[in-house]
Amino acid sequence: MRELVRTNDLVKLSWLQALLADAGIEAVVLDAYTSVMEGSIGAIPRRLAVIEADFARARRVLEAAGEETSL
C-alpha cells in the first residue's frame, strides 16, 4: 500500500475515494478507527492509500480532477 493523501477532511476524503472508485481503483482509508478511538478530535489524520501498482494512475486521476493540491 502507498499513501496518496493525508487529511482530517472527511468530505474531501470521501470525494477522493469516489473519484478513484469511478476510475476502477480501489482505495482504502487508513487510521479511521485510530482517529475514532482518540475521540475524533482531528489529531490523527486519516490516510487514503492504494496498492503500489495503482499509485501512478491514481495520482493522474486526482490531478485530472483538479485535486493536485491534495497530493
Secondary structure, DSSP 8 states (H G I E B T S, - for coil): -EEEEEES-HHHHHHHHHHHHHTT---EEESHHHHHHTTSSSSS-EEEEE-GGGHHHHHHHHHHTT-GGG-
